[in-house]
Amino acid sequence: MVTSDPLVPSGSETPARDPRKCSARSKRSGRPCERWSMAGQTVCMMHGGKSKQALARAEEMVQLAELKLRGLAPRAVAELEALVTSASSEQVRLQAANGLVDRSVGRAAERIQVAAAITVKRPW
């Protein structure tokens, strides 16, 4: 049985396990834990994700991921600039320009904030 699920490797019959799930296994049944792992970790809180050393390591991993993203940002901006100036398609140039503006100026407000006070006078 071959499925069109993106998590299933091509030619495989069993779906691949979601990498965000806890990697621990049950002692009794040997089945994998079904809980979601904690941020920056491979295990859930029931399998050691709440321990001090695990939380410290997860914080380090999250900071490392943020540093990697910051390192890629100048490259991404340079690529967008190149697309704005030299892309042959008008649609590609427009989307690249919108991307640059969104990242530099900020996106337009999606919600309007209104400050108003409502008073209700009850006649009774």
GUMITI-676444 format. One record per residue (C-alpha): z, y, x. Coordinates in steps of 0.02 Angstrom, whole numbers, plus 50000, padded with zeros to 5 digits. Layout:
<pts>
ZYX
...
</pts>
This chain:
<pts>
500005000050000
499425016150083
500075032450011
499505050550029
501275056350067
501295067950220
502905059850282
502085042850292
501175039750456
499365034550432
499185015850412
501045013550379
501745006150220
503525012750234
503885031350221
504595039950374
506385045850358
506645064450334
507265071150502
508495082650414
509475067750346
511045061250432
510635048950572
512225038450549
512175020850475
513415011450367
514514998650456
514474986850308
512684987350245
511784994450396
510855006450282
510625024550338
511715038350267
510855048150129
511745064750157
510915079950234
511375083750414
512255099950456
511315114750529
510855111750711
511505093850706
510895076350669
512405070450568
513275075750407
515065082050398
515695064750350
515015057250512
515715070050634
514745085850599
516335095750564
517185091950729
517495106550846
516355100250984
514945096450861
515065113850784
515065121850957
513535111651009
512645115950847
512975134450877
512205132751051
510685123850978
510425137350845
510555151150978
509305141851088
508085140450942
508255159050907
507895162951090
506325152251085
505725161350930
506055178251010
505055172551162
503575168251051
503595184750955
502645195151087
501285181951096
501125181750907
500985200750899
499665200651037
498675187550941
498785197850782
498195213350877
496715203550945
496265197750770
496365215550702
495195222250835
493965208150861
493905196450711
492185194650632
492825192250455
493465207250359
494725196550267
495465190050432
495595207950499
496455213750339
497705199450338
498105202150523
498355220650492
499515216950345
500485204850455
500715217950590
501275231250466
502485219250381
503285214850547
503375232550616
503725243550465
504455230550349
503905223350185
503855234050030
505385232549921
505155218749796
506575224649687
507045241949634
508895245649646
509545256049503
511295263149500
511845264949319
513455263449224
513515256349049
514965260448937
515235251448774
516235259948637
516945247648516
517195254748342
518715244148302
</pts>
